[in-house]
Amino acid sequence: LHSDAAVAETADFQAPIVHGMLVASMFSAIIGNAFPGSVYLSQSLKFAAPVAVGATVTARVEVLKIKRLQGHDVASWRTVCTSSDGVVCIEGQALCKLPEDLLASTS
């Protein structure tokens, strides 16, 4: 399915597709690079459309809410990955603990 064209065809795909978790790994990379020291706690994912090998995709994250839990600032995020023609490939929500000094430095 992911690397064998014959298997992909038996699963109703025209060609091999990129593994969804590989595509979804961009979400944690975006958050981790934007907020070094963040700790990824959870991620829900819906695989809405396949991503073809070699396709261009865009991953975006958006803060939905930040709240204080057990002495830590925790952010919930909307996560979405779209293809170059605007089709949503993956969507979901993530939860991560923010670095201790992040909100204090923006106050």
C-alpha positions in Angstrom: 0.0 0.0 0.0 2.7 2.5 1.0 5.5 1.3 -1.3 4.1 -1.5 -3.5 2.1 -0.3 -6.5 0.3 -3.7 -6.9 -0.8 -3.7 -3.2 -1.9 0.0 -3.5 -4.1 -0.9 -6.5 -5.8 -3.7 -4.5 -6.6 -1.0 -1.8 -8.2 1.3 -4.4 -5.3 3.6 -4.7 -3.8 4.4 -8.1 -0.2 4.4 -6.8 1.7 4.1 -3.5 0.8 6.7 -0.9 2.8 8.3 1.8 2.2 6.8 5.3 -0.2 9.1 7.1 1.8 9.1 10.3 4.8 10.5 8.3 2.7 13.3 7.0 1.2 13.9 10.5 4.7 14.1 12.0 4.9 17.7 10.6 2.5 18.9 13.3 4.8 18.1 16.2 7.8 19.5 14.2 6.0 22.8 13.7 5.0 23.1 17.4 8.4 22.0 18.6 10.3 24.4 16.4 8.0 27.4 17.2 8.0 26.6 20.9 11.2 24.8 21.9 10.8 22.9 25.1 7.2 22.0 24.4 6.1 18.5 25.4 3.7 16.7 23.0 1.0 15.1 25.1 -1.5 13.7 22.6 -2.8 13.9 19.0 -6.1 12.8 17.4 -6.0 12.3 13.7 -8.5 11.8 10.9 -7.0 10.6 7.6 -9.4 12.2 5.2 -7.5 11.8 1.8 -4.4 9.9 0.7 -1.2 11.8 0.0 0.6 10.6 -3.2 4.4 10.1 -3.1 6.0 13.3 -4.3 2.9 15.5 -3.6 3.2 18.9 -2.1 1.3 19.4 1.2 1.0 22.2 3.7 0.7 21.5 7.4 -0.8 24.2 9.7 -1.4 24.4 13.5 -3.7 26.9 15.3 -3.9 27.4 19.0 -7.5 26.7 20.1 -7.1 27.2 23.9 -4.4 27.6 26.5 -5.3 26.6 30.1 -3.4 25.9 33.3 -3.5 22.2 34.3 -1.6 20.8 37.3 0.7 23.8 37.4 1.5 23.8 33.7 0.3 25.8 30.7 -1.2 23.4 28.2 -2.3 24.3 24.7 -4.8 22.6 22.5 -4.2 22.9 18.8 -6.2 22.4 15.6 -4.0 20.5 13.2 -4.7 20.3 9.4 -2.7 19.2 6.4 -3.9 20.1 2.9 -2.7 19.2 -0.6 -1.6 21.7 -3.1 -5.1 21.8 -4.6 -6.7 22.5 -1.1 -8.0 19.1 -0.3 -7.8 18.3 3.5 -5.6 15.2 3.8 -5.3 15.0 7.6 -7.0 16.9 10.4 -7.2 16.6 14.1 -6.3 18.1 17.5 -3.1 18.1 19.5 -2.4 18.8 23.1 1.0 20.0 24.4 2.6 21.3 27.6 4.2 24.7 26.9 7.7 25.7 28.2 7.5 27.1 31.7 8.7 30.6 30.8 6.7 31.0 27.6 3.6 32.8 28.8 5.5 34.7 31.6 7.7 36.3 28.9 4.7 37.5 26.9 2.8 39.1 29.9 
